């Protein structure tokens, strides 16, 4: 079987090497935190797109600026 990775979700199989093993622990933690924050920002962006799509289906004016447009 495959060896366990450094962290949950580490599915590296040796085929691609982006130099992760050459970083020190502080750099690894920093890069992992940056990637988590980017993922969270992307999820919020997708959520915003979905909400905007649903606002159009219930006949609400979803136009910018949002303040005053929903009256």
GROMACS elastic network, one bead per residue, 0.5 to 0.9 nm:
[ bonds ]
;  ai    aj funct       b0    kb
    2     5     6  0.87533   500
    2    13     6  0.77104   500
    3    13     6  0.88349   500
    4     7     6  0.81383   500
    4     8     6  0.86561   500
    4    10     6  0.78600   500
    4    11     6  0.82991   500
    5     8     6  0.70367   500
    5     9     6  0.76880   500
    5    11     6  0.66393   500
    5    12     6  0.72764   500
    6     9     6  0.87315   500
    6    10     6  0.63712   500
    7    10     6  0.55960   500
    8    11     6  0.84215   500
    9    12     6  0.89681   500
   12    15     6  0.74505   500
   12    16     6  0.73234   500
   12    17     6  0.84013   500
   13    16     6  0.73791   500
   14    17     6  0.66581   500
   17    20     6  0.72209   500
   17    21     6  0.86245   500
   18    21     6  0.84017   500
   19    22     6  0.53912   500
   19    23     6  0.72270   500
   20    23     6  0.57962   500
   20    24     6  0.89814   500
   20    28     6  0.75391   500
   21    24     6  0.79563   500
   21    28     6  0.88324   500
   23    26     6  0.80594   500
   23    27     6  0.59414   500
   23    28     6  0.61241   500
   24    27     6  0.54644   500
   24    28     6  0.62889   500
   24    29     6  0.88290   500
   25    28     6  0.50325   500
   25    29     6  0.61944   500
   25    30     6  0.85968   500
   26    29     6  0.52214   500
   26    30     6  0.62041   500
   26    31     6  0.86786   500
   27    30     6  0.50202   500
   27    31     6  0.60601   500
   27    32     6  0.84342   500
   28    31     6  0.52274   500
   28    32     6  0.60230   500
   28    33     6  0.85439   500
   29    32     6  0.51210   500
   29    33     6  0.61186   500
   29    34     6  0.86078   500
   30    33     6  0.51799   500
   30    34     6  0.62101   500
   30    35     6  0.86672   500
   31    34     6  0.50508   500
   31    35     6  0.61581   500
   31    36     6  0.86118   500
   32    35     6  0.51145   500
   32    36     6  0.61803   500
   32    37     6  0.86752   500
   33    36     6  0.50673   500
   33    37     6  0.62024   500
   33    38     6  0.86159   500
   34    37     6  0.51817   500
   34    38     6  0.62056   500
   34    39     6  0.86521   500
   35    38     6  0.50513   500
   35    39     6  0.61635   500
   35    40     6  0.86328   500
   36    39     6  0.50760   500
   36    40     6  0.62166   500
   36    41     6  0.86621   500
   37    40     6  0.50332   500
   37    41     6  0.61579   500
   37    42     6  0.85860   500
   38    41     6  0.50842   500
   38    42     6  0.61769   500
   38    43     6  0.86706   500
   39    42     6  0.50633   500
   39    43     6  0.62379   500
   39    44     6  0.87312   500
   40    43     6  0.50851   500
   40    44     6  0.63145   500
   40    45     6  0.86728   500
   41    44     6  0.51388   500
   41    45     6  0.62357   500
   41    46     6  0.87628   500
   42    45     6  0.50119   500
   42    46     6  0.62769   500
   42    47     6  0.85936   500
   43    46     6  0.51605   500
   43    47     6  0.61515   500
   43    48     6  0.86295   500
   44    48     6  0.61639   500
   44    49     6  0.87061   500
   45    48     6  0.50642   500
   45    49     6  0.63768   500
   45    50     6  0.87712   500
   46    49     6  0.50431   500
   46    50     6  0.62623   500
   46    51     6  0.86784   500
   47    50     6  0.50861   500
   47    51     6  0.61702   500
   47    52     6  0.85476   500
   48    51     6  0.51564   500
   48    52     6  0.60939   500
   48    53     6  0.85653   500
   49    52     6  0.51284   500
   49    53     6  0.61801   500
   49    54     6  0.87604   500
   50    53     6  0.50686   500
   50    54     6  0.63115   500
   50    55     6  0.87184   500
   51    54     6  0.51447   500
   51    55     6  0.61769   500
   51    56     6  0.89060   500
   52    55     6  0.51847   500
   52    56     6  0.67545   500
   52    62     6  0.66920   500
   53    56     6  0.56026   500
   53    57     6  0.70097   500
   53    62     6  0.88395   500
   54    57     6  0.51516   500
   54    58     6  0.68184   500
   55    58     6  0.55498   500
   55    59     6  0.67656   500
   55    60     6  0.55509   500
   55    61     6  0.74028   500
   55    62     6  0.63180   500
   56    59     6  0.53958   500
   56    60     6  0.57529   500
   56    61     6  0.69142   500
   56    62     6  0.66081   500
   57    60     6  0.75708   500
   59    62     6  0.87726   500
   60    69     6  0.85936   500
   60    70     6  0.64887   500
   60    71     6  0.87397   500
   61    66     6  0.87229   500
   61    69     6  0.61438   500
   61    70     6  0.58751   500
   61    71     6  0.84322   500
   62    65     6  0.86729   500
   62    66     6  0.68593   500
   62    69     6  0.69217   500
   62    70     6  0.71200   500
   63    66     6  0.60360   500
   63    69     6  0.64864   500
   63    70     6  0.85478   500
   64    67     6  0.78312   500
   64    69     6  0.74094   500
   65    68     6  0.75237   500
   65    69     6  0.68549   500
   66    69     6  0.52269   500
   66    70     6  0.68922   500
   67    70     6  0.71125   500
   67    71     6  0.87972   500
   68    71     6  0.58793   500
